Amino acid sequence: MNSNKVVLLVIDPQVDFCDPKGNLYVNGADKDMSRLGTMIRDNVNMIDAINVTLDSHQTVHIAHPIWWTNSKAEHPSPFTVITSADVANGTWRATNPEMQEWSKDYVKNLEDNKRYALCIWNPHCLIGSVGATVHPDLYPALLEWEGKFKKVNFVPKGSNFKTEHYSAVKADVEVSGDPTTMLNTQLIDMLKRGHDILISGEALDFCIANTIRDIANEFSDEEVKRFVLLEDACSCVNAPGLEHLGPDFIKDMTARGMRVSKTTEYFK
């Protein structure tokens, strides 16, 4: 296996997350992308591999409002958390009755496997939309890097409407028969080639946290020490009641050996 000195992992650097007018803007993400783009341009010969994950959804999705309804035929508002108890007592049910059994089992599976509770989001990163494209402060930097006869590894995730896919390497609940929801060993193997794995993108408290924890579970204790979080190239959603998720992730992963740096400091 060929090794790379520096591997950059960029999680979901898309317009819907990173533009103030995006459908699910993460406060500060536009500035994150600007700093990340500058780092890539300034160190274009120092980065050996770049992996970019792309959230990819359709309107009908289990974490979008349209999926769920209550007794008044109302859909849940964004940031509503739906538990297995909510489904069992009828507070929320699947809009499509054919999906009721899956929906009931899904929220129970989330609780059993200790993934995040089901949180409803604005429809975002819809396949084919501008919101699904890479933020314009970052994309030209990626093209400049590719101009050195290199190839960005773009990794789509989230196209199965029956499950959330916060993590870039596996869905929160696997869907039988769909390998895109199962562990992405190819990406994990590519990351293992890096002596240092720079972590960036959006959002720190959801997609980055889930991705890095899942990858770390496939790495040895020594390999986890290769992780370097670029703290000025990622921000938190800070969903109401879930503000602890970002700090908890950093605390947990630094205890396992992850380092923390900045786009302006790592290459010095």
MIDOSE-1310 file (N, C-alpha, C; in nm, 2 decimals, decimal comma, always signed):
residues 268
mnsn	+0,08/-0,12/+0,00/+0,00/+0,00/+0,00/+0,09/+0,12/+0,00; +0,07/+0,21/-0,10/+0,14/+0,34/-0,10/+0,10/+0,43/+0,01; +0,19/+0,50/+0,07/+0,16/+0,59/+0,18/+0,16/+0,73/+0,13; +0,09/+0,82/+0,20/+0,09/+0,96/+0,18/+0,12/+1,03/+0,31
kvvl	+0,19/+1,14/+0,30/+0,23/+1,21/+0,42/+0,11/+1,29/+0,48; +0,04/+1,36/+0,39/-0,07/+1,44/+0,44/-0,20/+1,41/+0,35; -0,30/+1,37/+0,42/-0,43/+1,34/+0,36/-0,53/+1,43/+0,42; -0,60/+1,50/+0,33/-0,71/+1,60/+0,38/-0,85/+1,53/+0,36
lvid	-0,92/+1,53/+0,46/-1,06/+1,49/+0,46/-1,15/+1,61/+0,48; -1,24/+1,63/+0,38/-1,33/+1,75/+0,39/-1,48/+1,69/+0,39; -1,55/+1,71/+0,50/-1,68/+1,65/+0,52/-1,79/+1,76/+0,47; -1,86/+1,72/+0,37/-1,98/+1,79/+0,33/-1,96/+1,95/+0,31
pqvd	-1,87/+1,99/+0,23/-1,84/+2,14/+0,22/-1,94/+2,20/+0,12; -2,07/+2,18/+0,14/-2,16/+2,22/+0,03/-2,24/+2,35/+0,06; -2,29/+2,40/-0,04/-2,36/+2,53/-0,04/-2,47/+2,54/+0,07; -2,55/+2,43/+0,08/-2,66/+2,44/+0,17/-2,61/+2,45/+0,32
fcdp	-2,49/+2,40/+0,35/-2,44/+2,41/+0,48/-2,35/+2,53/+0,50; -2,29/+2,58/+0,39/-2,18/+2,67/+0,40/-2,21/+2,81/+0,35; -2,33/+2,83/+0,29/-2,37/+2,97/+0,25/-2,48/+3,02/+0,34; -2,47/+3,14/+0,38/-2,58/+3,20/+0,47/-2,72/+3,18/+0,42
kgnl	-2,73/+3,17/+0,29/-2,86/+3,15/+0,23/-2,90/+3,00/+0,20; -2,81/+2,91/+0,25/-2,83/+2,77/+0,22/-2,94/+2,72/+0,31; -3,00/+2,60/+0,27/-3,11/+2,55/+0,34/-3,08/+2,50/+0,48; -2,96/+2,47/+0,51/-2,92/+2,43/+0,64/-2,79/+2,49/+0,68
yvng	-2,78/+2,62/+0,68/-2,66/+2,69/+0,70/-2,60/+2,67/+0,84; -2,48/+2,64/+0,85/-2,41/+2,62/+0,97/-2,33/+2,75/+1,00; -2,37/+2,82/+1,11/-2,31/+2,95/+1,13/-2,16/+2,94/+1,13; -2,10/+3,03/+1,05/-1,95/+3,03/+1,04/-1,89/+2,94/+0,93
adkd	-1,97/+2,86/+0,87/-1,92/+2,76/+0,77/-1,86/+2,83/+0,65; -1,92/+2,95/+0,61/-1,86/+3,02/+0,49/-1,72/+3,06/+0,52; -1,69/+3,11/+0,64/-1,55/+3,15/+0,67/-1,46/+3,02/+0,69; -1,52/+2,91/+0,73/-1,44/+2,79/+0,74/-1,39/+2,75/+0,60
msrl	-1,48/+2,76/+0,50/-1,44/+2,72/+0,36/-1,34/+2,82/+0,30; -1,35/+2,94/+0,34/-1,26/+3,04/+0,29/-1,12/+3,01/+0,34; -1,11/+2,98/+0,47/-0,98/+2,95/+0,53/-0,92/+2,82/+0,48; -1,01/+2,72/+0,46/-0,96/+2,59/+0,40/-0,91/+2,61/+0,26
gtmi	-0,98/+2,69/+0,18/-0,94/+2,71/+0,04/-0,80/+2,78/+0,04; -0,78/+2,88/+0,13/-0,65/+2,94/+0,14/-0,54/+2,85/+0,18; -0,57/+2,76/+0,27/-0,47/+2,66/+0,31/-0,43/+2,57/+0,20; -0,53/+2,53/+0,12/-0,50/+2,44/+0,01/-0,41/+2,51/-0,09
rdnv	-0,45/+2,63/-0,13/-0,37/+2,71/-0,23/-0,23/+2,73/-0,18; -0,22/+2,77/-0,05/-0,08/+2,80/+0,00/+0,01/+2,68/+0,02; -0,05/+2,56/+0,02/+0,02/+2,44/+0,04/-0,01/+2,33/-0,06; -0,03/+2,37/-0,18/-0,08/+2,28/-0,28/+0,01/+2,17/-0,31
nmid	+0,14/+2,18/-0,29/+0,23/+2,08/-0,31/+0,26/+1,99/-0,19; +0,20/+2,03/-0,07/+0,22/+1,96/+0,05/+0,11/+1,86/+0,09; +0,00/+1,87/+0,01/-0,11/+1,78/+0,04/-0,11/+1,67/-0,06; -0,10/+1,55/-0,01/-0,09/+1,43/-0,10/-0,22/+1,38/-0,15
ainv	-0,32/+1,39/-0,08/-0,45/+1,33/-0,12/-0,56/+1,41/-0,05; -0,67/+1,43/-0,13/-0,79/+1,50/-0,08/-0,91/+1,41/-0,10; -0,99/+1,40/+0,01/-1,12/+1,32/+0,00/-1,23/+1,42/+0,04; -1,33/+1,43/-0,04/-1,44/+1,52/-0,01/-1,57/+1,44/-0,01
tlds	-1,64/+1,45/+0,10/-1,77/+1,38/+0,11/-1,88/+1,47/+0,07; -1,99/+1,42/+0,01/-2,10/+1,50/-0,04/-2,23/+1,45/+0,00; -2,30/+1,52/+0,09/-2,43/+1,48/+0,13/-2,52/+1,48/+0,01; -2,60/+1,38/-0,01/-2,68/+1,37/-0,13/-2,82/+1,31/-0,10
hqtv	-2,92/+1,40/-0,10/-3,05/+1,36/-0,06/-3,16/+1,39/-0,17; -3,28/+1,34/-0,15/-3,40/+1,38/-0,22/-3,50/+1,43/-0,12; -3,60/+1,50/-0,17/-3,70/+1,56/-0,08/-3,76/+1,46/+0,01; -3,80/+1,34/-0,04/-3,86/+1,24/+0,05/-3,74/+1,17/+0,11
hiah	-3,73/+1,19/+0,24/-3,62/+1,13/+0,32/-3,66/+1,12/+0,47; -3,62/+1,02/+0,53/-3,67/+0,99/+0,67/-3,64/+1,11/+0,77; -3,54/+1,19/+0,74/-3,50/+1,30/+0,83/-3,55/+1,44/+0,78; -3,64/+1,43/+0,68/-3,70/+1,56/+0,63/-3,85/+1,56/+0,67
piww	-3,91/+1,68/+0,69/-4,04/+1,69/+0,74/-4,15/+1,61/+0,67; -4,14/+1,60/+0,53/-4,24/+1,54/+0,46/-4,26/+1,39/+0,50; -4,16/+1,33/+0,56/-4,17/+1,18/+0,59/-4,27/+1,16/+0,70; -4,29/+1,26/+0,79/-4,37/+1,24/+0,92/-4,49/+1,33/+0,92
tnsk	-4,59/+1,28/+0,99/-4,71/+1,36/+1,01/-4,77/+1,33/+1,15; -4,85/+1,42/+1,20/-4,92/+1,40/+1,33/-5,07/+1,38/+1,30; -5,15/+1,38/+1,41/-5,29/+1,36/+1,40/-5,37/+1,47/+1,33; -5,30/+1,59/+1,32/-5,36/+1,70/+1,25/-5,31/+1,72/+1,11
aehp	-5,24/+1,61/+1,06/-5,18/+1,62/+0,92/-5,08/+1,72/+0,91; -5,01/+1,75/+1,02/-4,90/+1,85/+1,02/-4,76/+1,78/+1,01; -4,67/+1,84/+0,94/-4,54/+1,78/+0,94/-4,45/+1,84/+1,05; -4,35/+1,77/+1,10/-4,27/+1,83/+1,21/-4,18/+1,95/+1,16
spft	-4,16/+2,04/+1,25/-4,07/+2,15/+1,22/-3,92/+2,10/+1,22; -3,84/+2,17/+1,15/-3,69/+2,14/+1,16/-3,65/+2,14/+1,31; -3,56/+2,05/+1,34/-3,50/+2,03/+1,47/-3,59/+1,96/+1,57; -3,70/+1,91/+1,52/-3,78/+1,82/+1,60/-3,71/+1,69/+1,62
vits	-3,70/+1,64/+1,74/-3,65/+1,51/+1,77/-3,76/+1,41/+1,78; -3,75/+1,30/+1,71/-3,86/+1,20/+1,71/-3,80/+1,07/+1,77; -3,86/+1,03/+1,88/-3,81/+0,91/+1,95/-3,90/+0,79/+1,92; -3,86/+0,67/+1,96/-3,94/+0,55/+1,94/-4,07/+0,56/+2,02
adva	-4,06/+0,63/+2,14/-4,19/+0,65/+2,21/-4,29/+0,73/+2,14; -4,24/+0,84/+2,07/-4,32/+0,92/+1,99/-4,40/+0,85/+1,88; -4,33/+0,75/+1,82/-4,39/+0,67/+1,71/-4,48/+0,57/+1,78; -4,44/+0,51/+1,89/-4,53/+0,41/+1,95/-4,66/+0,47/+2,00
ngtw	-4,66/+0,59/+2,05/-4,78/+0,65/+2,11/-4,86/+0,73/+2,00; -4,81/+0,74/+1,88/-4,88/+0,80/+1,77/-4,86/+0,95/+1,76; -4,77/+1,01/+1,84/-4,74/+1,15/+1,82/-4,69/+1,18/+1,68; -4,61/+1,09/+1,63/-4,57/+1,10/+1,49/-4,58/+0,97/+1,42
ratn	-4,62/+0,97/+1,29/-4,63/+0,84/+1,22/-4,58/+0,88/+1,07; -4,55/+0,77/+1,00/-4,50/+0,79/+0,86/-4,62/+0,85/+0,78; -4,59/+0,95/+0,69/-4,69/+1,00/+0,60/-4,74/+0,90/+0,51; -4,65/+0,81/+0,46/-4,68/+0,70/+0,37/-4,70/+0,58/+0,46
pemq	-4,82/+0,53/+0,47/-4,85/+0,41/+0,56/-4,76/+0,29/+0,53; -4,71/+0,28/+0,41/-4,63/+0,17/+0,37/-4,49/+0,18/+0,44; -4,46/+0,29/+0,49/-4,33/+0,32/+0,55/-4,34/+0,31/+0,71; -4,46/+0,29/+0,76/-4,48/+0,30/+0,90/-4,40/+0,19/+0,98
ewsk	-4,40/+0,07/+0,93/-4,32/-0,03/+1,00/-4,17/-0,01/+1,00; -4,12/+0,04/+0,88/-3,98/+0,07/+0,88/-3,95/+0,19/+0,97; -4,03/+0,29/+0,97/-4,01/+0,41/+1,05/-4,01/+0,37/+1,20; -4,10/+0,29/+1,24/-4,10/+0,24/+1,38/-3,98/+0,17/+1,42
dyvk	-3,94/+0,08/+1,33/-3,82/+0,00/+1,36/-3,69/+0,09/+1,35; -3,69/+0,18/+1,26/-3,58/+0,27/+1,24/-3,54/+0,35/+1,37; -3,64/+0,42/+1,43/-3,61/+0,50/+1,55/-3,57/+0,41/+1,66; -3,62/+0,29/+1,67/-3,58/+0,19/+1,77/-3,44/+0,15/+1,75
nled	-3,40/+0,12/+1,62/-3,27/+0,08/+1,59/-3,16/+0,19/+1,62; -3,20/+0,32/+1,60/-3,11/+0,43/+1,64/-3,08/+0,43/+1,79; -3,19/+0,40/+1,86/-3,17/+0,40/+2,01/-3,09/+0,28/+2,05; -3,11/+0,17/+1,99/-3,04/+0,04/+2,03/-2,89/+0,05/+1,99
nkry	-2,86/+0,11/+1,87/-2,72/+0,11/+1,83/-2,65/+0,24/+1,88; -2,72/+0,32/+1,96/-2,67/+0,44/+2,03/-2,61/+0,54/+1,93; -2,68/+0,55/+1,81/-2,65/+0,66/+1,72/-2,74/+0,78/+1,77; -2,73/+0,89/+1,70/-2,81/+1,01/+1,74/-2,96/+0,98/+1,73
alci	-3,04/+1,04/+1,81/-3,18/+1,03/+1,79/-3,22/+1,10/+1,66; -3,33/+1,06/+1,61/-3,38/+1,11/+1,48/-3,41/+1,26/+1,49; -3,34/+1,34/+1,42/-3,36/+1,49/+1,42/-3,41/+1,53/+1,28; -3,51/+1,61/+1,27/-3,57/+1,65/+1,15/-3,49/+1,78/+1,10
wnph	-3,46/+1,78/+0,97/-3,39/+1,89/+0,91/-3,46/+1,95/+0,79; -3,43/+2,07/+0,76/-3,48/+2,13/+0,64/-3,43/+2,04/+0,52; -3,51/+2,02/+0,42/-3,46/+1,95/+0,30/-3,33/+2,02/+0,25; -3,22/+1,94/+0,23/-3,09/+2,00/+0,20/-3,01/+1,91/+0,12
clig	-2,92/+1,97/+0,05/-2,83/+1,90/-0,04/-2,90/+1,80/-0,14; -3,01/+1,86/-0,19/-3,09/+1,78/-0,28/-3,02/+1,75/-0,41; -3,02/+1,63/-0,45/-2,94/+1,59/-0,57/-2,98/+1,67/-0,69; -2,88/+1,73/-0,76/-2,90/+1,82/-0,87/-2,92/+1,96/-0,84
svga	-2,93/+2,00/-0,71/-2,95/+2,14/-0,68/-2,82/+2,21/-0,65; -2,83/+2,34/-0,66/-2,71/+2,43/-0,63/-2,66/+2,40/-0,49; -2,76/+2,38/-0,40/-2,72/+2,35/-0,26/-2,63/+2,23/-0,24; -2,63/+2,14/-0,33/-2,55/+2,02/-0,32/-2,41/+2,04/-0,37
tvhp	-2,38/+2,15/-0,43/-2,25/+2,17/-0,49/-2,15/+2,22/-0,38; -2,02/+2,20/-0,41/-1,91/+2,25/-0,32/-1,91/+2,40/-0,32; -1,89/+2,45/-0,20/-1,89/+2,59/-0,18/-1,79/+2,66/-0,27; -1,83/+2,78/-0,33/-1,74/+2,84/-0,42/-1,61/+2,90/-0,37
dlyp	-1,60/+2,91/-0,23/-1,47/+2,95/-0,18/-1,37/+2,83/-0,17; -1,42/+2,71/-0,18/-1,34/+2,59/-0,17/-1,31/+2,53/-0,31; -1,41/+2,53/-0,39/-1,40/+2,45/-0,52/-1,28/+2,50/-0,60; -1,26/+2,63/-0,62/-1,15/+2,66/-0,71/-1,01/+2,61/-0,65
alle	-1,00/+2,61/-0,52/-0,88/+2,56/-0,46/-0,86/+2,41/-0,49; -0,97/+2,33/-0,49/-0,96/+2,19/-0,52/-0,92/+2,18/-0,67; -0,97/+2,26/-0,76/-0,93/+2,26/-0,90/-0,78/+2,29/-0,91; -0,73/+2,39/-0,83/-0,59/+2,42/-0,84/-0,51/+2,30/-0,80
wegk	-0,55/+2,23/-0,69/-0,48/+2,12/-0,65/-0,48/+2,01/-0,75; -0,59/+1,99/-0,82/-0,60/+1,89/-0,93/-0,52/+1,93/-1,04; -0,49/+2,06/-1,06/-0,40/+2,10/-1,16/-0,26/+2,05/-1,15; -0,23/+2,00/-1,04/-0,10/+1,93/-1,02/-0,10/+1,78/-1,06
fkkv	-0,20/+1,75/-1,14/-0,22/+1,62/-1,19/-0,25/+1,52/-1,08; -0,34/+1,57/-0,99/-0,39/+1,49/-0,89/-0,55/+1,48/-0,90; -0,61/+1,39/-0,82/-0,75/+1,37/-0,84/-0,82/+1,37/-0,70; -0,91/+1,46/-0,68/-0,99/+1,47/-0,56/-1,08/+1,34/-0,56
nfvp	-1,09/+1,28/-0,45/-1,18/+1,16/-0,43/-1,31/+1,21/-0,37; -1,41/+1,23/-0,46/-1,54/+1,27/-0,41/-1,62/+1,15/-0,37; -1,68/+1,16/-0,25/-1,75/+1,04/-0,19/-1,90/+1,08/-0,16; -2,00/+1,05/-0,24/-2,14/+1,08/-0,21/-2,19/+0,99/-0,10
kgsn	-2,28/+1,04/-0,02/-2,35/+0,97/+0,09/-2,49/+1,02/+0,11; -2,57/+0,93/+0,16/-2,71/+0,98/+0,20/-2,82/+0,97/+0,10; -2,79/+0,90/-0,02/-2,90/+0,89/-0,12/-3,01/+0,79/-0,09; -2,99/+0,70/+0,01/-3,09/+0,61/+0,05/-3,19/+0,69/+0,14
fkte	-3,32/+0,70/+0,09/-3,41/+0,78/+0,17/-3,46/+0,72/+0,29; -3,43/+0,60/+0,32/-3,48/+0,53/+0,44/-3,39/+0,54/+0,56; -3,27/+0,61/+0,55/-3,18/+0,61/+0,66/-3,10/+0,74/+0,66; -3,06/+0,79/+0,77/-2,96/+0,90/+0,78/-2,82/+0,85/+0,76
hysa	-2,74/+0,94/+0,71/-2,60/+0,91/+0,68/-2,51/+1,02/+0,72; -2,52/+1,05/+0,85/-2,42/+1,15/+0,90/-2,28/+1,11/+0,88; -2,25/+0,99/+0,91/-2,11/+0,94/+0,89/-2,08/+0,92/+0,74; -1,96/+0,96/+0,70/-1,92/+0,94/+0,56/-1,89/+0,79/+0,53
vkad	-1,88/+0,71/+0,63/-1,83/+0,57/+0,61/-1,94/+0,47/+0,63; -2,05/+0,51/+0,69/-2,17/+0,41/+0,70/-2,29/+0,49/+0,75; -2,41/+0,44/+0,70/-2,53/+0,50/+0,74/-2,56/+0,47/+0,89; -2,65/+0,54/+0,95/-2,69/+0,52/+1,09/-2,76/+0,39/+1,11
vevs	-2,84/+0,35/+1,01/-2,90/+0,22/+1,01/-2,88/+0,16/+0,87; -2,81/+0,05/+0,86/-2,79/-0,02/+0,73/-2,92/-0,06/+0,67; -2,93/-0,05/+0,53/-3,05/-0,10/+0,46/-3,01/-0,22/+0,38; -3,07/-0,33/+0,41/-3,04/-0,46/+0,35/-3,04/-0,45/+0,19
gdpt	-2,94/-0,49/+0,13/-2,93/-0,49/-0,02/-2,87/-0,36/-0,08; -2,84/-0,26/+0,01/-2,79/-0,14/-0,04/-2,65/-0,12/+0,02; -2,54/-0,15/-0,06/-2,41/-0,14/-0,01/-2,36/+0,00/+0,02; -2,43/+0,10/-0,04/-2,40/+0,24/-0,01/-2,42/+0,28/+0,14
tmln	-2,51/+0,20/+0,21/-2,54/+0,23/+0,35/-2,44/+0,15/+0,44; -2,36/+0,07/+0,39/-2,27/-0,02/+0,47/-2,13/+0,04/+0,48; -2,05/-0,02/+0,56/-1,91/+0,04/+0,59/-1,83/+0,06/+0,46; -1,79/+0,18/+0,44/-1,71/+0,21/+0,32/-1,56/+0,18/+0,35
tqli	-1,53/+0,06/+0,33/-1,39/+0,02/+0,36/-1,29/+0,08/+0,26; -1,33/+0,11/+0,14/-1,24/+0,17/+0,04/-1,19/+0,31/+0,09; -1,28/+0,39/+0,14/-1,24/+0,52/+0,20/-1,15/+0,51/+0,32; -1,19/+0,41/+0,41/-1,11/+0,39/+0,53/-0,97/+0,35/+0,49
dmlk	-0,95/+0,26/+0,39/-0,82/+0,21/+0,35/-0,74/+0,33/+0,29; -0,81/+0,42/+0,21/-0,74/+0,53/+0,16/-0,69/+0,62/+0,27; -0,77/+0,64/+0,37/-0,73/+0,73/+0,48/-0,61/+0,67/+0,56; -0,61/+0,54/+0,57/-0,50/+0,47/+0,64/-0,36/+0,50/+0,58
rghd	-0,36/+0,54/+0,45/-0,23/+0,56/+0,39/-0,17/+0,69/+0,44; -0,24/+0,77/+0,50/-0,19/+0,90/+0,55/-0,11/+0,89/+0,68; +0,00/+0,96/+0,68/+0,07/+0,98/+0,80/+0,00/+1,07/+0,90; -0,06/+1,18/+0,84/-0,15/+1,27/+0,91/-0,28/+1,28/+0,83
ilis	-0,39/+1,28/+0,89/-0,52/+1,29/+0,83/-0,58/+1,42/+0,88; -0,59/+1,52/+0,80/-0,64/+1,65/+0,84/-0,79/+1,65/+0,82; -0,87/+1,69/+0,93/-1,01/+1,68/+0,93/-1,07/+1,82/+0,93; -1,17/+1,83/+0,83/-1,24/+1,96/+0,82/-1,38/+1,94/+0,76
geal	-1,45/+2,05/+0,75/-1,58/+2,04/+0,69/-1,70/+2,07/+0,79; -1,82/+2,03/+0,75/-1,94/+2,06/+0,83/-2,02/+1,93/+0,85; -2,09/+1,92/+0,96/-2,08/+2,01/+1,07/-2,00/+1,93/+1,18; -1,93/+1,99/+1,26/-1,84/+1,93/+1,36/-1,92/+1,84/+1,45
dfci	-2,04/+1,88/+1,49/-2,12/+1,81/+1,60/-2,20/+1,70/+1,54; -2,22/+1,69/+1,41/-2,30/+1,58/+1,35/-2,21/+1,50/+1,25; -2,19/+1,55/+1,13/-2,13/+1,46/+1,03/-1,98/+1,44/+1,05; -1,91/+1,54/+1,10/-1,77/+1,51/+1,13/-1,76/+1,42/+1,25
anti	-1,83/+1,44/+1,36/-1,83/+1,36/+1,48/-1,86/+1,21/+1,44; -1,97/+1,19/+1,37/-2,00/+1,05/+1,34/-1,90/+0,99/+1,25; -1,85/+1,06/+1,15/-1,75/+1,01/+1,06/-1,62/+0,97/+1,13; -1,57/+1,06/+1,21/-1,44/+1,03/+1,27/-1,45/+0,92/+1,38
rdia	-1,56/+0,92/+1,45/-1,58/+0,81/+1,55/-1,58/+0,67/+1,47; -1,66/+0,67/+1,36/-1,67/+0,54/+1,29/-1,53/+0,50/+1,23; -1,46/+0,60/+1,18/-1,33/+0,56/+1,12/-1,23/+0,52/+1,23; -1,24/+0,59/+1,35/-1,15/+0,55/+1,46/-1,17/+0,41/+1,51
nefs	-1,30/+0,37/+1,49/-1,33/+0,23/+1,54/-1,27/+0,13/+1,44; -1,22/+0,17/+1,33/-1,16/+0,08/+1,23/-1,01/+0,10/+1,23; -0,96/+0,19/+1,31/-0,82/+0,22/+1,32/-0,76/+0,16/+1,46; -0,63/+0,14/+1,46/-0,57/+0,10/+1,59/-0,55/+0,23/+1,67
deev	-0,52/+0,21/+1,80/-0,50/+0,32/+1,89/-0,39/+0,41/+1,84; -0,29/+0,35/+1,78/-0,17/+0,43/+1,73/-0,21/+0,50/+1,60; -0,30/+0,44/+1,52/-0,34/+0,51/+1,40/-0,43/+0,63/+1,42; -0,51/+0,62/+1,53/-0,60/+0,74/+1,57/-0,51/+0,86/+1,59
krfv	-0,39/+0,85/+1,64/-0,30/+0,96/+1,66/-0,27/+1,04/+1,54; -0,30/+0,98/+1,42/-0,28/+1,05/+1,29/-0,38/+1,16/+1,27; -0,49/+1,16/+1,34/-0,60/+1,25/+1,31/-0,56/+1,39/+1,36; -0,58/+1,49/+1,28/-0,56/+1,63/+1,31/-0,68/+1,71/+1,28
lled	-0,75/+1,76/+1,38/-0,87/+1,84/+1,36/-0,83/+1,98/+1,33; -0,87/+2,04/+1,21/-0,85/+2,18/+1,18/-0,96/+2,26/+1,24; -0,95/+2,31/+1,36/-1,06/+2,36/+1,43/-1,12/+2,49/+1,37; -1,04/+2,56/+1,29/-1,09/+2,68/+1,22/-1,15/+2,65/+1,08
acsc	-1,17/+2,52/+1,05/-1,22/+2,48/+0,92/-1,35/+2,39/+0,94; -1,41/+2,41/+1,06/-1,54/+2,34/+1,09/-1,61/+2,41/+1,19; -1,75/+2,40/+1,19/-1,83/+2,47/+1,29/-1,94/+2,37/+1,33; -2,02/+2,41/+1,43/-2,12/+2,33/+1,49/-2,26/+2,38/+1,45
vnap	-2,35/+2,29/+1,43/-2,49/+2,32/+1,41/-2,55/+2,39/+1,54; -2,51/+2,32/+1,65/-2,56/+2,37/+1,78/-2,72/+2,36/+1,79; -2,77/+2,25/+1,74/-2,92/+2,24/+1,75/-2,96/+2,25/+1,89; -3,08/+2,31/+1,91/-3,13/+2,33/+2,05/-3,13/+2,20/+2,13
gleh	-3,07/+2,21/+2,25/-3,06/+2,09/+2,34/-2,94/+2,00/+2,31; -2,88/+2,02/+2,19/-2,77/+1,94/+2,15/-2,64/+2,01/+2,14; -2,63/+2,12/+2,21/-2,51/+2,21/+2,20/-2,38/+2,14/+2,25; -2,40/+2,03/+2,33/-2,29/+1,96/+2,39/-2,22/+1,87/+2,29
lgpd	-2,28/+1,84/+2,18/-2,22/+1,73/+2,09/-2,08/+1,77/+2,04; -2,06/+1,89/+2,00/-1,93/+1,93/+1,94/-1,82/+1,92/+2,05; -1,84/+1,99/+2,16/-1,73/+1,97/+2,27/-1,71/+1,83/+2,31; -1,82/+1,75/+2,32/-1,81/+1,61/+2,36/-1,72/+1,54/+2,27
fikd	-1,74/+1,56/+2,14/-1,66/+1,49/+2,03/-1,52/+1,52/+2,05; -1,48/+1,65/+2,06/-1,34/+1,69/+2,07/-1,28/+1,63/+2,20; -1,35/+1,64/+2,31/-1,30/+1,58/+2,43/-1,27/+1,43/+2,42; -1,37/+1,36/+2,36/-1,36/+1,21/+2,34/-1,24/+1,18/+2,25
mtar	-1,23/+1,25/+2,14/-1,13/+1,21/+2,04/-0,99/+1,25/+2,08; -0,98/+1,37/+2,14/-0,84/+1,41/+2,19/-0,79/+1,31/+2,30; -0,89/+1,26/+2,38/-0,85/+1,16/+2,47/-0,80/+1,03/+2,41; -0,84/+1,01/+2,28/-0,79/+0,89/+2,21/-0,67/+0,92/+2,13
gmrv	-0,62/+1,05/+2,13/-0,50/+1,08/+2,06/-0,51/+1,18/+1,94; -0,63/+1,22/+1,91/-0,65/+1,32/+1,80/-0,59/+1,45/+1,84; -0,52/+1,51/+1,75/-0,46/+1,64/+1,77/-0,55/+1,75/+1,72; -0,52/+1,87/+1,76/-0,60/+1,99/+1,71/-0,51/+2,09/+1,66
sktt	-0,53/+2,15/+1,54/-0,45/+2,25/+1,49/-0,54/+2,35/+1,41; -0,48/+2,44/+1,33/-0,55/+2,54/+1,25/-0,50/+2,53/+1,11; -0,58/+2,58/+1,02/-0,54/+2,59/+0,88/-0,41/+2,68/+0,87; -0,40/+2,78/+0,95/-0,29/+2,87/+0,95/-0,17/+2,82/+1,02
eyfk	-0,18/+2,71/+1,09/-0,07/+2,67/+1,18/-0,01/+2,53/+1,14; -0,09/+2,44/+1,08/-0,04/+2,30/+1,06/+0,08/+2,30/+0,98; +0,09/+2,37/+0,87/+0,20/+2,36/+0,78/+0,32/+2,44/+0,81; +0,32/+2,51/+0,92/+0,43/+2,60/+0,97/+0,54/+2,51/+1,02
